[in-house]
Amino acid sequence: MPEADKEGQRYQADKPQQAPGFFLKGAHQLDWGMKNRLARTFNAQSGRTVMLAVDHGYFQGPTSGLERIDLSIVPLLPQCDALFCTRGILRSLIPADCAKPMVLRASGGPSILREELSDEQIAMDMDDAVRLNAAGVGIQVFIGGEHETRSIHNMTKLVDAGLRAGIPVMGVTAVGKNMVRDAQYFRLACRIIAELGAQYVKTYYVDKDFETVTASCPVPIVMAGGKKLPELDALTMAYNAVQQGAAGVDMGRNIFQSEAPKAMLAAVNAVVHQNMKPKDAFALFNDLKSNG
């Protein structure tokens, strides 16, 4: 077995990666159609995105806050930059006149009834993503998981299909129950996902050295919202992530499980696109909540 090289240290997080001719790092040499779909998902002025993640039902059913997507999520569509959902939800509940870009969950398999969640397969064909006018597809990648190799091959097959169709792939770092959630793990996972062709990566925020995760990943990173947090904590996490190099967020429970989802989404937008400080964004949240 070959000896692994020591992990590097020269991240130079203070020096942004150049992307001549296009605003997203790592995307300036992609085809026009791919760049157009990325430009619909990411705001060209801020270079960031506020994606609303509502794909939880693909393995855990009617999650709290997602029992009635027509009532809880459709009213939020005007305020998000993109929606991350399944093709079943898109076809059955999202109005066809919605102009927001749709990023579709493309992997699936085990449900929450199973202990091992890494046993996923590709769960949709790229031709269907084309039919649905998707702006991208997302797939779970289980670096270090029991089915690591298969999940990586799932992603690379999807990347190949996406390159043929001009549809970007978002690789999602999946953390197993026994894995350590630290910057070293996420540096490894995000870099592998980018090296093998994903156009952007969704991963979790960590308090220590997150800037090394974003600096060492040659494609944009969007921060996963994770578990429900108090609103100020969630806004602080989003602020820290984008200040440390994330190209936005893909938040779900911290928005749709909030006591005032519209107000929370507006506050997240202010943090991500306007660099509003967390305390100011929390004040905005409270003001919008009380007035609406």
C-alpha positions in Angstrom: 0.0 0.0 0.0 1.5 3.3 -1.0 2.3 5.8 1.8 0.1 8.8 1.8 1.7 12.2 1.4 1.4 14.5 4.4 -1.5 17.0 3.9 -0.4 20.4 2.7 -0.3 23.6 4.7 0.0 26.4 2.2 -3.7 27.3 1.7 -3.1 31.0 1.3 -6.8 31.7 2.1 -6.2 35.4 1.7 -5.6 35.1 -2.0 -8.8 34.4 -4.0 -8.6 31.9 -6.9 -8.8 33.7 -10.2 -11.7 33.1 -12.6 -11.0 35.2 -15.7 -14.0 36.1 -17.7 -16.6 34.6 -15.3 -17.5 35.3 -11.7 -17.4 31.7 -10.3 -14.1 30.1 -9.5 -13.3 27.0 -11.4 -16.1 27.6 -13.9 -14.5 30.0 -16.4 -13.6 27.2 -18.9 -16.9 25.4 -18.9 -19.4 25.4 -21.8 -21.8 28.3 -22.3 -24.8 26.3 -21.2 -23.2 25.1 -18.1 -22.1 28.6 -17.2 -25.5 29.9 -17.9 -27.1 27.4 -15.5 -24.6 28.3 -12.8 -25.2 32.0 -13.4 -28.9 31.4 -12.8 -28.1 29.6 -9.5 -25.5 32.1 -8.3 -26.0 35.9 -8.1 -23.5 37.5 -10.5 -23.3 40.7 -8.3 -22.5 39.0 -5.0 -21.0 35.8 -6.5 -23.2 33.9 -4.0 -26.4 31.9 -3.7 -29.1 31.3 -1.2 -30.5 27.9 -2.1 -33.5 26.6 -0.2 -33.0 22.9 0.5 -36.3 20.9 0.6 -35.1 17.5 -0.6 -35.2 15.9 2.9 -38.2 13.7 2.1 -36.1 11.5 -0.3 -35.0 9.5 2.6 -37.0 10.7 5.7 -40.5 11.3 4.4 -42.7 14.2 5.5 -40.1 16.1 7.5 -41.4 18.7 10.0 -42.0 21.8 8.0 -42.3 19.9 4.8 -45.6 18.2 5.4 -47.3 20.5 2.9 -44.7 21.9 0.5 -47.5 23.7 -1.4 -48.3 25.7 1.7 -44.9 26.0 3.4 -42.4 26.2 0.5 -44.1 27.6 -2.6 -44.7 31.0 -0.9 -40.9 31.2 -0.2 -39.8 30.7 -3.8 -39.7 34.5 -4.7 -37.1 35.0 -1.9 -34.6 32.2 -2.7 -32.0 32.1 -5.5 -32.6 28.4 -6.2 -34.6 25.5 -4.9 -32.9 22.1 -4.1 -35.7 19.5 -4.4 -36.6 16.1 -5.8 -38.1 15.6 -9.3 -41.2 14.2 -7.6 -41.8 17.4 -5.7 -40.9 19.5 -8.7 -43.5 17.8 -11.0 -46.2 17.5 -8.4 -46.1 20.8 -6.5 -43.8 23.5 -7.9 -45.8 25.9 -10.3 -44.5 25.6 -13.9 -44.5 29.4 -14.2 -41.8 29.6 -11.4 -38.7 31.2 -12.9 -36.4 30.2 -10.1 -33.6 27.7 -11.0 -34.2 24.1 -9.8 -31.4 21.9 -8.6 -32.6 18.3 -8.4 -31.6 15.6 -6.0 -30.2 12.8 -8.1 -29.3 10.1 -5.6 -31.3 7.9 -3.3 -31.7 4.4 -1.9 -31.9 3.7 1.8 -34.4 5.3 4.1 -34.0 6.4 7.7 -35.3 2.9 8.6 -31.8 1.6 7.7 -28.6 2.0 9.7 -26.3 2.4 6.8 -27.3 5.4 4.6 -24.3 5.3 2.2 -25.8 2.5 0.1 -27.1 5.0 -2.5 -27.5 4.8 -6.2 -28.1 7.3 -9.0 -31.9 7.8 -8.7 -32.6 9.8 -11.8 -31.5 10.0 -15.4 -29.8 13.2 -16.8 -32.3 13.1 -19.7 -35.0 13.8 -17.1 -33.1 16.7 -15.7 -33.0 18.1 -19.2 -36.8 17.6 -19.6 -37.4 19.4 -16.3 -35.1 22.3 -17.4 -33.0 21.8 -14.3 -30.2 24.3 -13.4 -28.2 21.5 -11.8 -28.4 18.2 -10.0 -27.0 17.2 -6.6 -25.7 13.9 -5.4 -24.5 12.6 -2.1 -20.8 11.4 -1.9 -19.8 9.3 1.1 -16.1 9.9 1.5 -14.9 7.4 4.2 -18.3 5.6 4.2 -18.9 1.9 3.7 -19.9 2.5 0.1 -17.4 5.2 -0.6 -16.2 3.9 -4.0 -19.7 3.4 -5.3 -20.8 6.8 -4.3 -17.8 8.4 -6.0 -18.6 6.4 -9.2 -22.2 7.5 -8.9 -21.0 11.1 -9.0 -18.6 10.7 -11.8 -21.2 9.0 -14.0 -23.5 11.9 -13.3 -20.7 14.4 -14.0 -20.1 12.7 -17.4 -23.9 12.9 -18.2 -24.0 16.5 -17.0 -21.1 17.5 -19.3 -22.9 16.0 -22.3 -26.1 17.9 -21.4 -24.6 21.1 -20.0 -26.0 20.6 -16.5 -23.7 21.2 -13.5 -23.4 18.7 -10.7 -23.3 19.6 -7.0 -21.4 17.0 -4.9 -22.7 16.8 -1.4 -20.4 15.7 1.4 -22.2 13.1 3.5 -20.9 12.6 7.0 -21.6 9.2 8.6 -22.6 8.8 12.3 -19.1 7.8 13.3 -17.1 10.3 11.2 -15.4 13.3 12.7 -16.7 16.6 11.4 -13.6 18.8 11.2 -11.8 20.8 8.7 -9.3 18.0 7.9 -12.2 15.7 6.8 -14.0 18.4 4.8 -10.8 19.4 3.1 -10.3 15.8 2.0 -14.0 15.3 1.0 -14.5 18.6 -0.9 -11.2 18.3 -2.8 -11.9 14.7 -3.9 -15.4 15.7 -5.1 -14.0 18.7 -7.0 -11.0 16.7 -8.4 -13.4 14.1 -9.9 -15.5 16.7 -11.7 -18.3 18.2 -9.7 -18.9 21.9 -10.6 -19.7 22.9 -7.0 -19.7 21.3 -3.6 -22.2 21.4 -0.7 -20.6 20.9 2.7 -20.9 21.7 6.4 -19.4 24.6 8.3 -16.9 24.0 11.0 -15.8 26.7 13.5 -12.0 26.0 13.1 -10.1 26.4 9.8 -13.2 26.5 7.5 -11.3 29.0 5.3 -8.8 26.2 4.5 -11.7 24.0 3.3 -12.9 26.7 0.8 -9.3 27.8 -0.2 -8.2 24.2 -1.1 -11.4 23.4 -3.1 -11.0 24.7 -6.7 -14.8 25.0 -7.2 -17.4 27.0 -5.3 -18.6 25.6 -1.9 -22.1 26.2 -0.6 -22.7 25.7 3.1 -25.2 23.1 4.3 -27.6 24.4 6.9 -27.6 21.2 8.9 -29.7 20.8 12.0 -32.1 23.4 13.3 -30.4 26.1 15.3 -31.7 29.3 17.1 -32.0 32.0 14.4 -29.1 34.1 15.6 -26.8 31.1 15.6 -27.9 30.1 12.1 -27.3 33.6 10.8 -23.9 33.7 12.5 -23.0 30.4 10.9 -24.0 31.6 7.5 -22.1 34.9 7.9 -18.9 33.2 9.0 -19.1 30.7 6.2 -19.4 33.3 3.4 -16.8 35.5 5.1 -14.5 32.5 5.1 -14.9 31.8 1.4 -18.2 30.0 0.9 -20.1 31.0 -2.2 -23.4 30.9 -0.4 -25.6 28.5 1.5 -28.1 25.7 0.9 -30.3 26.0 3.9 -33.4 24.0 4.8 -34.4 23.3 8.3 -33.0 26.6 9.6 -35.5 28.3 7.3 -38.6 26.2 6.9 -38.6 25.1 10.6 -38.2 28.7 11.8 -41.2 30.3 13.5 -41.1 32.9 10.7 -39.7 31.3 7.6 -40.1 34.3 5.3 -38.4 36.6 7.8 -35.6 34.1 8.3 -35.1 33.8 4.5 -34.9 37.5 4.2 -32.3 37.7 7.0 -30.2 35.0 5.4 -30.3 36.8 2.1 -29.1 40.0 3.8 -26.2 38.1 5.4 -25.2 36.3 2.2 -25.6 38.9 -0.4 -25.1 42.1 1.6 -22.6 41.0 4.2 -25.0 42.1 6.9 -23.6 41.3 10.4 -25.5 38.5 12.2 -26.9 40.8 15.0 -28.3 43.2 12.4 -29.7 40.4 10.4 -31.3 39.0 13.6 -32.9 42.4 14.3 -34.2 42.4 10.7 -35.6 38.9 11.3 -37.4 40.1 14.4 -38.7 43.2 12.8 -40.1 41.3 9.8 -41.6 38.6 12.1 -43.4 41.2 14.2 -44.8 43.0 11.1 -45.8 40.0 9.2 
